[in-house]
Amino acid sequence: MYKTVFHILILSFVTKLTICNERPVIGILTQEVYWSRLNSLKPSNYSYIAASYVKAIEASGGRVVPVFTNRTTEYYKDVVKKVNGILVPGGGSAFNISFGISQSTNEIFHISKQINDDGDHFPILGICLGFELLLIASIDGKNPLTRCYAHDMNLPLNLIPTMEEKSVLFKTMPKDVRNVLLTEPVTANHHSYVKYSI
């Protein structure tokens, strides 16, 4: 009797160990907290993740882990091995690739680029500031952005000529979605900086 119960317990334990969770793990890069008039309220922790990013990933079926700023290259290599992708959030930050979210984005971008160059894929999603930081990381820290005023504008998407051949996203995009993006004013634009093409 006890032997049978023991075998059932062992079997159930082993079964639980082998069940995989198929939900992707997405790392969200933390941002620095900038304090001015609230210096007396400054917490001991100087970075945060906006709840909206966590909720968006979780609502899409993913799990979230924080990726902290101002860490070593080895830290970011280790994180990239353990997650399925990284989200670089929007917000306010200086474009200084030697510190903070800018430096961290630069490190993660170059690690991801090496993975992609080696034939695998590691996705990074940059939202607003995050996209700008990825752009700057892709051109070795140079800032190609020019001041502009483009707020509350809905425009069609204007693709770079070779984008569709190079991008995994655009290569596999359904034709009807592509047509809507390229011909109708469905993209929301709220920009203070822009990169002009020559």
C-alpha positions in Angstrom: 0.0 0.0 0.0 2.7 2.5 1.1 4.8 1.5 -1.9 2.0 2.4 -4.4 1.3 5.8 -2.6 5.1 6.5 -2.7 5.3 5.7 -6.5 2.2 8.0 -7.2 3.8 10.8 -5.2 7.1 10.5 -7.1 5.3 10.3 -10.4 3.3 13.4 -9.7 6.4 15.3 -8.6 8.3 14.3 -11.8 5.3 15.2 -13.9 5.2 18.7 -12.4 8.9 19.2 -13.0 8.5 18.4 -16.7 5.5 20.7 -17.4 6.7 23.7 -19.4 5.2 27.1 -19.4 4.9 28.3 -23.0 4.3 32.0 -22.1 7.3 34.2 -23.2 9.4 36.0 -20.6 10.0 39.6 -21.6 12.5 41.8 -19.9 11.6 45.4 -19.4 14.4 47.9 -19.0 14.1 50.0 -15.9 14.3 53.8 -16.1 16.0 56.3 -13.8 13.8 58.4 -11.5 14.6 62.1 -12.0 13.9 64.2 -8.9 14.0 67.9 -8.7 11.6 69.5 -6.2 10.9 66.2 -4.6 14.4 65.5 -3.3 13.2 65.0 0.3 11.0 62.2 -1.0 13.7 60.4 -3.0 13.6 56.7 -2.3 16.6 54.5 -1.9 15.8 52.9 -5.3 16.5 55.1 -8.3 14.8 53.2 -11.1 11.3 52.0 -11.9 9.1 50.3 -14.6 5.8 52.0 -15.5 2.9 49.7 -14.7 1.4 50.2 -18.1 4.3 48.3 -19.8 3.9 45.4 -17.3 0.2 45.3 -17.9 0.5 45.4 -21.7 3.0 42.4 -21.7 0.9 40.4 -19.2 -2.3 41.2 -21.2 -0.6 39.8 -24.2 0.2 36.5 -22.4 3.8 37.3 -21.5 5.6 37.3 -18.1 7.7 40.2 -17.1 11.1 40.5 -15.4 12.9 43.7 -14.7 16.2 44.5 -16.4 18.1 47.0 -14.3 20.1 49.9 -15.7 23.8 50.7 -15.0 24.9 47.0 -14.9 27.9 45.2 -16.5 28.0 43.7 -20.0 28.0 40.3 -18.4 24.8 41.1 -16.5 23.1 42.0 -19.8 24.5 38.9 -21.6 23.1 36.7 -18.8 19.7 38.4 -19.0 19.5 38.0 -22.8 20.1 34.3 -22.3 17.1 34.0 -19.9 14.4 36.1 -21.7 12.6 35.9 -25.0 12.9 39.6 -25.7 13.4 43.0 -24.2 11.2 46.1 -24.2 13.0 49.5 -23.9 10.3 51.9 -22.6 9.5 55.5 -23.4 10.1 58.3 -21.0 12.5 61.1 -20.4 16.3 60.6 -20.5 19.4 62.1 -21.8 21.0 60.5 -24.9 24.2 59.7 -23.1 25.3 56.2 -23.9 27.7 56.1 -21.0 25.1 56.0 -18.2 21.6 54.9 -17.3 18.9 53.6 -19.7 21.0 54.9 -22.7 24.0 52.9 -21.7 21.9 49.8 -20.9 20.1 50.0 -24.3 23.4 50.4 -26.1 24.8 47.2 -24.3 21.6 45.2 -25.0 21.5 46.4 -28.7 25.0 45.2 -29.4 24.5 41.8 -27.7 21.3 41.4 -29.7 23.0 42.4 -32.9 25.6 39.7 -32.4 23.0 37.1 -31.8 21.1 38.2 -35.0 24.4 38.3 -37.0 25.0 34.7 -35.8 21.8 33.6 -37.4 19.4 33.6 -34.4 16.8 36.2 -33.5 16.6 38.2 -30.3 13.8 40.8 -30.5 14.0 44.3 -28.8 11.0 46.6 -28.9 11.7 50.3 -28.4 8.8 52.5 -27.5 9.2 56.3 -28.1 12.4 57.1 -26.2 13.3 53.4 -26.4 13.1 53.5 -30.2 15.3 56.6 -30.3 17.9 55.0 -28.0 18.0 51.9 -30.2 18.5 54.2 -33.3 21.4 55.9 -31.5 22.9 52.6 -30.4 22.7 51.4 -34.0 24.9 54.2 -35.2 27.5 54.1 -32.5 26.2 56.7 -30.2 25.7 59.5 -32.7 22.5 61.5 -32.3 20.9 62.0 -35.7 17.7 63.6 -34.3 16.5 67.1 -35.1 14.0 69.1 -33.1 10.5 69.2 -34.5 6.8 69.6 -33.5 4.6 66.7 -34.6 2.0 66.2 -31.9 -1.5 64.7 -32.3 -0.8 63.7 -36.0 -2.2 60.6 -37.6 -0.2 59.7 -40.8 0.3 56.7 -43.1 3.5 54.8 -42.5 6.4 55.8 -44.7 8.8 52.9 -45.2 12.4 53.1 -45.9 12.8 51.6 -49.5 14.7 48.5 -48.4 12.9 47.9 -45.2 10.5 45.3 -46.5 13.3 43.1 -47.7 15.4 43.3 -44.5 12.7 43.2 -41.9 11.3 39.9 -40.6 8.1 41.8 -39.5 7.4 43.5 -42.8 8.3 40.3 -44.9 5.6 38.3 -43.1 3.0 41.1 -42.7 -0.4 40.3 -44.3 -1.0 42.4 -47.5 -4.2 43.9 -46.2 -2.5 45.2 -43.0 0.5 46.5 -45.0 -1.9 48.3 -47.4 -3.8 50.0 -44.4 -0.5 51.1 -42.8 0.9 52.5 -46.0 -2.2 54.3 -47.3 -4.3 55.4 -44.4 -3.6 57.8 -41.5 -3.5 55.1 -38.8 -0.1 55.8 -37.1 -0.2 58.0 -34.0 2.6 60.6 -34.0 3.6 62.6 -31.0 7.2 63.7 -31.5 9.6 66.4 -30.4 12.5 65.0 -32.4 12.7 63.4 -35.8 15.4 61.8 -38.0 15.3 63.4 -41.5 16.3 61.3 -44.5 18.4 62.9 -47.2 
